[in-house]
């Protein structure tokens, strides 16, 4: 998937500005699919508009500059379906925590334990967000399938860390006590 397809997917569901699309990509329902920056969203929207796959209109705002709101066209819906029909690329998984865990052996134990607990807290918060999503947004069966998949992945990650975090902590280096040298 690319930013173009992501923009079409959001516009398939509702009209949106470039700002709205970015917000949905970082904190909304689309945050789990493809990473997208303003620097990639606006050029993608311009190309989609040039190709007749989306249209735009200016919407006046009180005390602010007008915002450009995009809508998908019938040709855009067909192009979106065609793009979804293409073979999928591999899932991309990046985790700063896993890089941290990979080098836990060079870090102090108390820091490793702290980061493990922070990861567990973030995972618990993410699970709460996924549990709240159906209550805050209307979700169809496909939305629920994706939410449940996300919950399963997070639950497995949480369980693995709870079961094995002692291994990371044990392999971390012990820090000499500060008062031992005195």
KOLKEFI-130948 format. One record per residue (C-alpha): residue in one letter; chain; x negated, y negated, z. Coordinates in Angstrom, 3 decimals. Layout:
<pts>
<pt resn="a" chain="A" xx="X" yy="Y" zz="Z"/>
...
</pts>
This chain:
<pts>
<pt resn="x" chain="A" xx="0.000" yy="0.000" zz="0.000"/>
<pt resn="x" chain="A" xx="-1.068" yy="-3.544" zz="-0.621"/>
<pt resn="x" chain="A" xx="0.089" yy="-7.024" zz="0.371"/>
<pt resn="x" chain="A" xx="2.191" yy="-7.301" zz="-2.777"/>
<pt resn="x" chain="A" xx="4.179" yy="-4.190" zz="-1.848"/>
<pt resn="x" chain="A" xx="4.453" yy="-5.368" zz="1.748"/>
<pt resn="x" chain="A" xx="5.908" yy="-8.726" zz="0.621"/>
<pt resn="x" chain="A" xx="8.427" yy="-6.935" zz="-1.601"/>
<pt resn="x" chain="A" xx="9.393" yy="-4.616" zz="1.265"/>
<pt resn="x" chain="A" xx="10.140" yy="-7.530" zz="3.584"/>
<pt resn="x" chain="A" xx="12.013" yy="-9.452" zz="0.911"/>
<pt resn="x" chain="A" xx="13.977" yy="-6.308" zz="0.042"/>
<pt resn="x" chain="A" xx="15.587" yy="-6.602" zz="3.464"/>
<pt resn="x" chain="A" xx="15.964" yy="-10.404" zz="3.765"/>
<pt resn="x" chain="A" xx="14.855" yy="-13.801" zz="2.523"/>
<pt resn="x" chain="A" xx="11.682" yy="-15.111" zz="4.145"/>
<pt resn="x" chain="A" xx="9.042" yy="-17.817" zz="3.984"/>
<pt resn="x" chain="A" xx="5.334" yy="-16.998" zz="3.785"/>
<pt resn="x" chain="A" xx="5.122" yy="-17.865" zz="7.491"/>
<pt resn="x" chain="A" xx="7.995" yy="-15.469" zz="8.284"/>
<pt resn="x" chain="A" xx="6.293" yy="-12.705" zz="6.300"/>
<pt resn="x" chain="A" xx="3.027" yy="-13.221" zz="8.199"/>
<pt resn="x" chain="A" xx="4.878" yy="-13.159" zz="11.536"/>
<pt resn="x" chain="A" xx="6.639" yy="-9.912" zz="10.601"/>
<pt resn="x" chain="A" xx="3.254" yy="-8.442" zz="9.612"/>
<pt resn="x" chain="A" xx="1.653" yy="-9.284" zz="12.949"/>
<pt resn="x" chain="A" xx="4.402" yy="-8.940" zz="15.508"/>
<pt resn="x" chain="A" xx="7.477" yy="-7.676" zz="13.751"/>
<pt resn="x" chain="A" xx="8.789" yy="-4.459" zz="12.251"/>
<pt resn="x" chain="A" xx="6.146" yy="-4.478" zz="9.515"/>
<pt resn="x" chain="A" xx="3.084" yy="-4.805" zz="11.783"/>
<pt resn="x" chain="A" xx="2.350" yy="-1.076" zz="11.539"/>
<pt resn="x" chain="A" xx="2.060" yy="-0.795" zz="7.768"/>
<pt resn="x" chain="A" xx="-0.496" yy="-3.083" zz="6.123"/>
<pt resn="x" chain="A" xx="-2.674" yy="-5.858" zz="7.510"/>
<pt resn="x" chain="A" xx="-1.922" yy="-9.152" zz="5.771"/>
<pt resn="x" chain="A" xx="-3.299" yy="-12.655" zz="6.261"/>
<pt resn="x" chain="A" xx="-1.939" yy="-15.987" zz="5.056"/>
<pt resn="x" chain="A" xx="-4.825" yy="-15.992" zz="2.588"/>
<pt resn="x" chain="A" xx="-3.448" yy="-12.821" zz="0.986"/>
<pt resn="x" chain="A" xx="0.303" yy="-13.400" zz="1.419"/>
<pt resn="x" chain="A" xx="0.621" yy="-16.729" zz="-0.388"/>
<pt resn="x" chain="A" xx="-1.328" yy="-15.663" zz="-3.507"/>
<pt resn="x" chain="A" xx="0.693" yy="-12.431" zz="-3.628"/>
<pt resn="x" chain="A" xx="3.953" yy="-14.402" zz="-3.417"/>
<pt resn="x" chain="A" xx="2.791" yy="-16.756" zz="-6.181"/>
<pt resn="x" chain="A" xx="1.962" yy="-13.792" zz="-8.450"/>
<pt resn="x" chain="A" xx="5.276" yy="-12.106" zz="-7.654"/>
<pt resn="x" chain="A" xx="7.091" yy="-15.317" zz="-8.535"/>
<pt resn="x" chain="A" xx="5.106" yy="-15.687" zz="-11.788"/>
<pt resn="x" chain="A" xx="6.124" yy="-12.124" zz="-12.688"/>
<pt resn="x" chain="A" xx="9.804" yy="-12.838" zz="-11.966"/>
<pt resn="x" chain="A" xx="9.930" yy="-10.356" zz="-9.099"/>
<pt resn="x" chain="A" xx="10.807" yy="-13.014" zz="-6.519"/>
<pt resn="x" chain="A" xx="12.329" yy="-16.476" zz="-6.637"/>
<pt resn="x" chain="A" xx="11.854" yy="-19.360" zz="-4.237"/>
<pt resn="x" chain="A" xx="13.726" yy="-22.410" zz="-3.063"/>
<pt resn="x" chain="A" xx="12.761" yy="-25.316" zz="-0.849"/>
<pt resn="x" chain="A" xx="14.570" yy="-25.644" zz="2.449"/>
<pt resn="x" chain="A" xx="14.474" yy="-28.985" zz="4.243"/>
<pt resn="x" chain="A" xx="13.617" yy="-28.999" zz="7.945"/>
<pt resn="x" chain="A" xx="14.235" yy="-31.818" zz="10.405"/>
<pt resn="x" chain="A" xx="10.977" yy="-33.627" zz="11.173"/>
<pt resn="x" chain="A" xx="8.878" yy="-31.074" zz="9.298"/>
<pt resn="x" chain="A" xx="7.808" yy="-30.492" zz="5.712"/>
<pt resn="x" chain="A" xx="10.165" yy="-28.438" zz="3.564"/>
<pt resn="x" chain="A" xx="9.572" yy="-24.711" zz="3.697"/>
<pt resn="x" chain="A" xx="9.548" yy="-22.413" zz="0.710"/>
<pt resn="x" chain="A" xx="11.914" yy="-19.449" zz="1.120"/>
<pt resn="x" chain="A" xx="11.485" yy="-16.408" zz="-1.117"/>
<pt resn="x" chain="A" xx="14.118" yy="-13.909" zz="-2.316"/>
<pt resn="x" chain="A" xx="13.616" yy="-10.673" zz="-4.210"/>
<pt resn="x" chain="A" xx="15.141" yy="-10.338" zz="-7.693"/>
<pt resn="x" chain="A" xx="16.676" yy="-7.209" zz="-9.193"/>
<pt resn="x" chain="A" xx="13.428" yy="-6.766" zz="-11.156"/>
<pt resn="x" chain="A" xx="11.554" yy="-7.077" zz="-7.861"/>
<pt resn="x" chain="A" xx="13.695" yy="-4.353" zz="-6.284"/>
<pt resn="x" chain="A" xx="12.970" yy="-2.087" zz="-9.240"/>
<pt resn="x" chain="A" xx="9.233" yy="-2.879" zz="-9.068"/>
<pt resn="x" chain="A" xx="9.243" yy="-2.160" zz="-5.324"/>
<pt resn="x" chain="A" xx="10.897" yy="1.234" zz="-5.870"/>
<pt resn="x" chain="A" xx="8.369" yy="2.001" zz="-8.632"/>
<pt resn="x" chain="A" xx="5.450" yy="1.070" zz="-6.348"/>
<pt resn="x" chain="A" xx="6.805" yy="3.314" zz="-3.597"/>
<pt resn="x" chain="A" xx="6.989" yy="6.127" zz="-6.156"/>
<pt resn="x" chain="A" xx="3.233" yy="5.928" zz="-6.830"/>
<pt resn="x" chain="A" xx="0.909" yy="8.309" zz="-4.949"/>
<pt resn="x" chain="A" xx="0.157" yy="7.012" zz="-1.470"/>
<pt resn="x" chain="A" xx="-3.309" yy="6.087" zz="-0.349"/>
<pt resn="x" chain="A" xx="-4.773" yy="7.526" zz="2.807"/>
<pt resn="x" chain="A" xx="-3.661" yy="6.124" zz="6.140"/>
<pt resn="x" chain="A" xx="-6.157" yy="3.712" zz="7.608"/>
<pt resn="x" chain="A" xx="-6.755" yy="3.850" zz="11.323"/>
<pt resn="x" chain="A" xx="-9.065" yy="1.370" zz="13.006"/>
<pt resn="x" chain="A" xx="-9.495" yy="1.141" zz="16.714"/>
<pt resn="x" chain="A" xx="-11.802" yy="-1.162" zz="18.675"/>
<pt resn="x" chain="A" xx="-11.168" yy="1.131" zz="21.639"/>
<pt resn="x" chain="A" xx="-12.579" yy="4.135" zz="19.781"/>
<pt resn="x" chain="A" xx="-15.739" yy="2.183" zz="18.938"/>
<pt resn="x" chain="A" xx="-16.000" yy="1.307" zz="22.625"/>
<pt resn="x" chain="A" xx="-15.455" yy="4.975" zz="23.570"/>
<pt resn="x" chain="A" xx="-18.104" yy="6.098" zz="21.050"/>
<pt resn="x" chain="A" xx="-20.687" yy="4.083" zz="22.983"/>
<pt resn="x" chain="A" xx="-19.343" yy="4.573" zz="26.508"/>
<pt resn="x" chain="A" xx="-22.583" yy="6.320" zz="27.424"/>
<pt resn="x" chain="A" xx="-24.528" yy="3.028" zz="27.273"/>
<pt resn="x" chain="A" xx="-22.041" yy="1.065" zz="29.378"/>
<pt resn="x" chain="A" xx="-21.452" yy="0.806" zz="33.126"/>
<pt resn="x" chain="A" xx="-18.899" yy="3.215" zz="34.544"/>
<pt resn="x" chain="A" xx="-16.737" yy="0.530" zz="36.094"/>
<pt resn="x" chain="A" xx="-16.431" yy="-1.199" zz="32.705"/>
<pt resn="x" chain="A" xx="-15.520" yy="2.067" zz="30.968"/>
<pt resn="x" chain="A" xx="-12.868" yy="2.777" zz="33.590"/>
<pt resn="x" chain="A" xx="-11.535" yy="-0.780" zz="33.266"/>
<pt resn="x" chain="A" xx="-11.274" yy="-0.531" zz="29.455"/>
<pt resn="x" chain="A" xx="-9.540" yy="2.852" zz="29.696"/>
<pt resn="x" chain="A" xx="-6.965" yy="1.382" zz="32.061"/>
<pt resn="x" chain="A" xx="-6.488" yy="-1.633" zz="29.788"/>
<pt resn="x" chain="A" xx="-5.925" yy="0.711" zz="26.838"/>
<pt resn="x" chain="A" xx="-3.330" yy="2.638" zz="28.849"/>
<pt resn="x" chain="A" xx="-1.566" yy="-0.613" zz="29.769"/>
<pt resn="x" chain="A" xx="-1.487" yy="-1.779" zz="26.120"/>
<pt resn="x" chain="A" xx="-0.206" yy="1.607" zz="25.019"/>
<pt resn="x" chain="A" xx="2.562" yy="1.456" zz="27.632"/>
<pt resn="x" chain="A" xx="3.494" yy="-2.055" zz="26.389"/>
<pt resn="x" chain="A" xx="3.555" yy="-0.832" zz="22.781"/>
<pt resn="x" chain="A" xx="5.772" yy="2.091" zz="23.760"/>
<pt resn="x" chain="A" xx="8.174" yy="-0.323" zz="25.496"/>
<pt resn="x" chain="A" xx="8.314" yy="-2.470" zz="22.350"/>
<pt resn="x" chain="A" xx="9.192" yy="0.583" zz="20.271"/>
<pt resn="x" chain="A" xx="11.867" yy="1.599" zz="22.770"/>
<pt resn="x" chain="A" xx="13.339" yy="-1.931" zz="22.695"/>
<pt resn="x" chain="A" xx="13.281" yy="-2.270" zz="18.902"/>
<pt resn="x" chain="A" xx="16.598" yy="-0.460" zz="18.281"/>
<pt resn="x" chain="A" xx="18.255" yy="-2.583" zz="20.990"/>
<pt resn="x" chain="A" xx="16.982" yy="-5.869" zz="19.541"/>
<pt resn="x" chain="A" xx="17.339" yy="-5.127" zz="15.812"/>
<pt resn="x" chain="A" xx="19.830" yy="-3.165" zz="13.818"/>
<pt resn="x" chain="A" xx="18.016" yy="0.015" zz="12.822"/>
<pt resn="x" chain="A" xx="19.063" yy="2.529" zz="10.237"/>
<pt resn="x" chain="A" xx="18.105" yy="6.216" zz="10.268"/>
<pt resn="x" chain="A" xx="14.857" yy="5.561" zz="8.362"/>
<pt resn="x" chain="A" xx="13.890" yy="2.810" zz="10.837"/>
<pt resn="x" chain="A" xx="14.498" yy="5.209" zz="13.722"/>
<pt resn="x" chain="A" xx="12.372" yy="7.891" zz="12.059"/>
<pt resn="x" chain="A" xx="9.463" yy="5.450" zz="11.752"/>
<pt resn="x" chain="A" xx="9.929" yy="4.213" zz="15.337"/>
<pt resn="x" chain="A" xx="9.981" yy="7.789" zz="16.654"/>
<pt resn="x" chain="A" xx="6.844" yy="8.621" zz="14.653"/>
<pt resn="x" chain="A" xx="5.088" yy="5.621" zz="16.184"/>
<pt resn="x" chain="A" xx="6.223" yy="6.628" zz="19.657"/>
<pt resn="x" chain="A" xx="4.933" yy="10.176" zz="19.148"/>
<pt resn="x" chain="A" xx="1.506" yy="8.909" zz="18.028"/>
<pt resn="x" chain="A" xx="1.233" yy="6.529" zz="20.998"/>
<pt resn="x" chain="A" xx="2.400" yy="9.181" zz="23.455"/>
<pt resn="x" chain="A" xx="-0.244" yy="11.628" zz="22.214"/>
<pt resn="x" chain="A" xx="-2.967" yy="8.956" zz="22.455"/>
<pt resn="x" chain="A" xx="-1.836" yy="8.056" zz="25.972"/>
<pt resn="x" chain="A" xx="-1.730" yy="11.691" zz="27.085"/>
<pt resn="x" chain="A" xx="-5.159" yy="12.399" zz="25.614"/>
<pt resn="x" chain="A" xx="-6.718" yy="9.445" zz="27.396"/>
<pt resn="x" chain="A" xx="-5.022" yy="10.259" zz="30.711"/>
<pt resn="x" chain="A" xx="-6.262" yy="13.843" zz="30.451"/>
<pt resn="x" chain="A" xx="-9.789" yy="13.029" zz="29.262"/>
<pt resn="x" chain="A" xx="-10.706" yy="9.541" zz="30.452"/>
<pt resn="x" chain="A" xx="-12.720" yy="11.042" zz="33.298"/>
<pt resn="x" chain="A" xx="-15.067" yy="12.433" zz="30.613"/>
<pt resn="x" chain="A" xx="-15.720" yy="8.944" zz="29.244"/>
<pt resn="x" chain="A" xx="-16.230" yy="7.559" zz="32.725"/>
<pt resn="x" chain="A" xx="-18.582" yy="10.391" zz="33.655"/>
<pt resn="x" chain="A" xx="-20.748" yy="9.921" zz="30.566"/>
<pt resn="x" chain="A" xx="-21.049" yy="6.172" zz="31.221"/>
<pt resn="x" chain="A" xx="-24.221" yy="5.166" zz="32.960"/>
<pt resn="x" chain="A" xx="-24.135" yy="4.588" zz="36.662"/>
<pt resn="x" chain="A" xx="-24.952" yy="1.029" zz="37.599"/>
<pt resn="x" chain="A" xx="-27.431" yy="0.646" zz="40.441"/>
<pt resn="x" chain="A" xx="-25.851" yy="-1.013" zz="43.432"/>
<pt resn="x" chain="A" xx="-26.807" yy="-4.665" zz="43.631"/>
<pt resn="x" chain="A" xx="-27.579" yy="-4.514" zz="47.337"/>
<pt resn="x" chain="A" xx="-29.793" yy="-1.401" zz="46.962"/>
<pt resn="x" chain="A" xx="-32.810" yy="-3.452" zz="45.870"/>
<pt resn="x" chain="A" xx="-32.569" yy="-5.810" zz="48.813"/>
</pts>
